Amino acid sequence: MNSTAFTVPSVRRMTQEQAIKLAAFVCTIRPEWSAGPIRGLLHAHTYGSRGLEVIEVEELTLRTVAAAFTSTQKQLTELPAMPA
């Protein structure tokens, strides 16, 4: 876990169950995608692993769904930022 993980309280982080459900939802939007890499990315953004920023559950959900509509799965090494 990196130092940014401490900036988001644990109650504001995505649970494993939420990550599984969100990955399954994304795969209904993009059936050609695999859920495993999506869950891995969600985990990385929840705990700050792989050097990725920690994102609160609401923003993480929005960014993941937005990525499903605007990206390819190969591009999802990091979730795109939300427009300002």
C-alpha positions in Angstrom: 0.0 0.0 0.0 1.4 3.4 -0.9 1.1 6.6 1.1 -1.9 7.9 -0.9 -3.9 5.0 0.5 -4.1 6.8 3.8 -5.8 9.8 2.3 -9.1 7.9 1.6 -10.9 6.5 4.7 -11.6 2.8 4.5 -15.3 3.4 4.6 -15.0 5.4 1.4 -13.2 2.5 -0.5 -14.7 -0.1 -2.8 -15.4 -3.5 -1.2 -14.5 -6.7 -2.9 -18.2 -7.4 -3.4 -18.7 -4.0 -5.1 -15.7 -4.6 -7.3 -17.0 -8.0 -8.4 -20.4 -6.5 -9.2 -19.0 -3.5 -11.0 -16.7 -5.7 -13.1 -19.7 -8.0 -14.0 -21.7 -4.9 -15.0 -18.9 -3.6 -17.2 -18.7 -7.0 -18.9 -22.4 -6.7 -19.7 -21.6 -3.4 -21.5 -18.5 -4.8 -23.1 -19.0 -8.6 -23.4 -15.6 -8.9 -25.1 -13.8 -7.8 -21.9 -12.7 -10.1 -19.1 -13.7 -9.3 -15.5 -10.4 -10.4 -13.9 -8.3 -7.5 -15.2 -11.0 -5.0 -14.3 -11.2 -6.3 -10.7 -7.4 -6.1 -10.6 -7.5 -2.5 -11.6 -10.3 -1.7 -9.1 -8.2 -3.4 -6.4 -5.2 -1.3 -7.4 -7.2 1.9 -7.2 -8.8 0.9 -3.9 -5.5 0.0 -2.1 -2.9 2.1 -4.0 -1.0 -0.9 -5.3 0.9 -0.8 -8.6 1.6 2.9 -7.8 -1.9 3.9 -8.7 -3.8 6.6 -6.9 -6.5 5.6 -4.4 -9.9 6.6 -5.5 -13.1 6.8 -3.5 -15.8 4.3 -4.4 -18.2 6.8 -6.1 -15.6 8.3 -8.4 -14.0 4.9 -9.0 -17.4 3.6 -10.1 -18.0 6.6 -12.4 -14.6 6.4 -14.0 -14.8 2.6 -14.5 -18.2 2.9 -16.3 -17.0 5.9 -18.4 -13.9 3.8 -19.4 -16.2 1.0 -20.5 -17.8 3.4 -23.0 -14.6 5.2 -24.1 -11.7 2.8 -23.9 -10.4 -0.5 -25.0 -9.6 -3.0 -22.3 -5.9 -2.9 -23.3 -5.9 0.9 -22.4 -7.1 0.2 -18.9 -3.8 0.1 -17.1 -5.1 3.1 -15.3 -8.6 4.6 -15.3 -9.0 7.9 -17.2 -9.6 11.0 -15.1 -13.0 12.5 -15.1 -13.4 15.7 -17.1 -13.5 18.8 -15.0 
